[in-house]
C-alpha cells in the first residue's frame, strides 16, 4: 500500500496508507460515528463533496454487496478515511472488497489514521476542508469552498422519473439527492412516486402529497426549490420533508438555517417528540440545522435533539406539513421512525 | 423516591459465585443499590455472599447474610416490611426466588410491589411454550422446540424435529443440564439429568453453525427503547455463549442485518413488557438474513455486565432508575454528564471477551465445550484492531499464554478432530492449524468460525512469520515493529519471535528500549460512549497502539496511587479480591490521593469507572503496568489487594525502581520462594512440615523413607489433571507421578510430609513495619487435606486450645517482624495437639479478608491501605475475643456443570465461590451457610458410605443423631456392618459392582435418597471406582452430597438440633452491639 496523507485546512497532517483510488482529492472532512453501513453512507448523495471519517476503526469487514443494496447508483463521497481497513472480507452478499469497489469508483481512501484524534480535532475546531495526498501521484489540487458549491444540482436527477405508475396515491418526490431507501419505503407502501429534479417546477403536476428529500450541502443554494415549495404551500396538500427537506420546508415557511460546528452524522442521535414522552433513536447526516428561533408563528418544532437541543423537525400548526431533520428511512441506521412514512401517507 | 414514591426496597442478590452466575451480579446489584441510595430509598439486601462489594457497609441499609430462597426472603419481608422489591439484579437465583414469592402470594400478602419488569413478563420469557407463543403473536421466529415433561415425550419430540437436537432445562442458568444429542441414546442420558433439575425440558432443533448474536435492550415505562450494545460470538451456535469468545460490536453483520435484529429486539421487549434491561439472543443464518430468537433474559445478565463495561453505559444503574418510574429522557448519560441517557453508545474500539476455564483442576472432567457452561471467569480486552484486542485478551486469561502466537507449543495429536470438537484450548488449536498450513477455508469448514475472524488471525500469523525472519533486534524495521504492536504483540512475543533464547524477560526489556527509542508507544484512550462526538471527562481508559495522541493530560503531581487488580476470576481468586481492591481504592480517595485501578475483569465492581479516579481497563502484564506507570508517574503502587497476579510482578517492578507501597518486593520474594522462606523459618526457629524438592525417583523414595507416608506431592510441570496430590502408599505415588509428568532435573517434584488429622488455622492480619496491628484467627471445620479455599471456616475459632492460639500469635509476630511486613498478610498453620507448623505465608490480602473483616466489623483492608499509604494508624482495640456471634464461611461447588468430574475435595481447590453467614451460635451459622450453598435439610432418607475405619468412627455420633431424629439410614457394606455393630439400625444397600438389592445407584435414580454422605477412603481421587459412580450420580441427579466426615458431622449435628424455623432472622448490624 502506498503512503497517503490527509492534510486539514488548519495544517494538521495525518499519515496512513492508501487503499482506494490512487489520486489526490479534497473536500469537506466530516466524521461519522456509526458502526455499520459504509456502503450506504458512501452511496448517500448527501455526502457529495465530503470526505467521510469513520470513528469506528474496523472497516470493510463485510465487503460490498451489489448495487441493489446501495443508496444510489454510485459513490458520492469524495474519500473514505478509516483506522483499520480489512482487506479480507466475509459476507454472503458481498461481491467485492471495499477497497476494490472504491478503486473501481475512482474514490481515494486512507487506512491507518487515528480517526479518534481526527474526530476530536473536527469536534474542537469545527468541520473543515482537507486534502488527501498519495505518495507517487500528482498531488496538485485546487482548494474548494464546500459551502458555496451547489451539490444538490450535481446529484439530483436530471429528468422526471415515474415509479409504480397507477399506485393508490401519487407522491411527488423532489429529488435534492434522494436516498434510494426513501423511494423503497414509499414503494413498499403501494404508492406511485413521481421523482422530479431539485429545480423542477412541479406545481402544475397532479399529486396527492409532496415529499422533500435529503440532499448535500448548503440549503441556501436551493432558492428555486424553496420558491416552488412556497408555491405549493398556497394549497393544502400534505408535505413531508426529510433532512435537507426539513431545512427547505423551514426556509419556505420563513425560518433560517445555520451551519452546525461539526454536524450530526451517526446512528445514535436521540430525538424527543415535543409534547410527549416519546423518544427515538435516529440516523442522521447533516451539517446544517433549522434555527428554532426563526420559525414563523404558524410553525412549531416537532422533534428536538436530546443531546444538544437543536431542531430535529417542524410542523405547521394548521396544515398537514411536517418535516424531520433525521432519516426515517434509515439505511444506514436504526429503523425506529419509519412509521413517519405511514403517518405521511395517512394524510394523503 | 422516584416517580412511584418507593420508600423501602428489597433487593435479592445471587448468592455464592458459581459457574453461570458469578461476579457480574455483584456489579449489577451494587449499581442498583447506588441508584436507589441516590434517591433516598431505604434498601434491604439478601445475599449470603459475604465477599461481595454489595454486602459492604454503606451500600445497602440492611444486609442479610441469608440464603436467597423463598423461605428466607419471606422471613425478611415479614420483618422489614419493604414496600417494593427488585428481582432482576441477582441473576437466575433472584429471579427464581421472586417468581416463587409471587406464586405463593407472599408479595401480595405483604403488599410488596415488584419494580421493573413484572413477574408475568418474567414467566413469559422463562416458560418456553409461553415464550414461543408470545413471539408468534408478533411474528418473530423462534427455534422450533417442544416442551416435554417426560422421557417418552422427549423421544417423540426429537424424532419429530429430527436429530441433532438440543436438550434444555427450563428455569435454569448457564445452560445447566443442557446439551446436544445426535441420537436417542444420547437423548435418554441427558433427559434423565435434565428432569432432575426441572419438571420441564425442552427439545429443540439444533442450528449448529449459525452465527450467535446478542442485543442488550432497555425500555422505560413510557415505551421508549434503546439497544445499548450488540455482540457477536466468535464461536458459532453450538457453544454456550458463556463459553464463547464474544466480540462487541458485531463484526460480520451488514447494516441491514444489524438493524433488522435490533428492530426485532425492540419489538420483542415492547411486546413482553420489559421495564429495565433485557437480553435477546439470536441465531443468524450465515448465508441469508434468516434468524431465530434463541432466548430472552428478562433480567440483568452476564452479557449485560459485559455490555456495560464494553460501552460505558451503566445498564444496572439505569435499569434501577427505570424501575422507579423514570423515563430514559429523565436521565443523563453518566459518562458525558451532559447528553441524554436515551441514546445508543457508539464505540470507536473493539472489545473481546474471552472465557477462563479451570478444567485442569478437575479429575476426569469432560473438556469438550458445548451448550452448557463450564468457564469460571472471563476477561475483556479493548483495542482498535481485532488483532490487538484478541492478543491482549489471550494474555489476560492468565494461563501462561502470551497472545495468539509465540506460546509454548501445545501437543495436539489430531488437529482436525480438535478443530471440529472444540475444547477449552480451541483458539490455540486454530493458531496451531494456521501455522501448520491449514487454510482459512479449511479451518472455517471444520469450525464454522466466520472467515473474517480467521483472516484476522491469519494476519497475526503473517506478522509473526515476518518477525521470525529477523535475527537481530537492531535489524528490525520500524514499520514492522509498529505493525506488530498495532496487532497486539507484546514485547515478550517479539523477543521470542526474533529468538532471544537465553533470557526472554531481558529480551523483552531490550525490545521495549528499542521501540521507545523509535517513539513507538501506546496512547491512552477514553471510553466515552459517543466516539468522541461530544467532549467527555470520563476516566474510563484503555491503551492502544492505533493512536497518535492520548486523551488524558497528566498532571505529574505524584499524587496518584495505583492499585493492581486481580484479573479474571478463577478457582482460587475471585470476588474477594475485588472487594479488597475496592476497599483500597476507597481508602486512597478518602486519604486525599487520586485512586487508579488497573484491571480487566468485566464481572467486577473495581472496574466500574466511578469507583476510582482513573480506571485502566487493561492488562496486568509487566509491560502494560510499566506503560501505565510511565504515564501516571504515581506516588506508589499497591500490589497486595489483587491476589497472586500483582504479587508475581513484585520483583520485576522493583527492578525498574517502581515505588511499591507496603511490604518490600524482597520480602515478598522471601515469602514466595519456597527455599528462601523455608530457610528463614529454620533461622527464626519456626516449625514447618518436612519437605524437599527432588529430581529423581530414588531421592523421592529416600525422602519418604525418612518422613513416611502420607506425603503431599507437587510436580512443577503437569501435563493434565491436578497440580498436587496426597499419596498414601507407593502405588498411589507412582501412578500419580506417571499421570503428572516425569521427574527430572528440569522438573523437580516437591514432596512434603502430610500430617493427618491436623487442624488448619488461618491467620489474616495487618502489620506495620513488622508489627502486627490487627489480626483474625479462623479455624477450618475439615481437617488439613482439604484446600483452604474449599474448607468450611469458622470465625472466631470455636474449638482451638488457648495454647494453640497463643503459639500462633507468637509465630506470626516473629514472621511479620522478620519480613518487616507493612500491609495485609496471611499465614496458614497446621495444628495438632499444640504442635504448630507453618504451611505457607502470603504477603498480600487473602481470600478470607472480606469474611473476617465483615464478621469482626473491622475493615482490615482499609487499615492495611492506610498503613501502606504511610498514614499514622492506631491499633484497633477490637479483637475476635469480643465477638458474641459466629461466622461460617462455606464453599460453593459447581460440579453439576462439570460433566464427569469427581466431586471430591482435596489439596487442590475446586470450589467456585463461597458464602459467609452469621449466627448466634455455630450451628445456626453453619446451617444458614450450608442452606446458602444449595443444601437442603434432607427429608427422610440418607445414604451413608463413610470411608475408612477412623472416618466411620468419626461419623458414628452423627449417624446416631440422624437415627434419633427419625431418618432412615441406608448404608453400603462396610458402613452398614459398622453401624449395626454399634447399634444403629440401617438398611444395607449395594455398590454398583456388587450383586444384590437394593442397589444404591437405583435408589438415587428413583429419588429415594434425600442426601448422600460418601467419604472417599483416601485422598487419591480419579479412578472410576464405586464411590465415584455414586458421587457423580448424586451430583447429576441434584441430590445433596457431602464427601467430608467432619463437615458431614457438623451439618448433621446442625440440622438435627435446629429446624429452619429456629434460625434467627437478623441483619448484619444486629449482630454485636451496632445500632442498626
Interface residues (C-beta under 8 A of the other chain):
Chain A: X14 X31 X33 X34 X35 X36 X37 X39 X40 X55 X56 X57 X58 X61 X62 X65 X69 X83 X84 X86 X88 X89 X90 X91 X92 X93 X114 X115 X116 X117 X119 X120 X123 X266 X267 X268 X269 X270 X272 X277 X278 X279 X280 X281 X306 X307 X308 X330 X331 X332 X333 X334 X335 X336
Chain B: X222 X223 X224 X225 X226 X249 X250 X251 X252 X253 X254 X255 X256 X258 X259 X262 X263 X266 X286 X287 X288 X327 X328 X329 X338 X339 X340 X342 X343 X344 X345 X346 X347 X348 X349 X350 X384 X385 X386 X440 X450 X451 X452 X455 X456 X458 X523 X525 X530 X531 X532 X533 X534 X535 X546 X547 X548 X549 X551
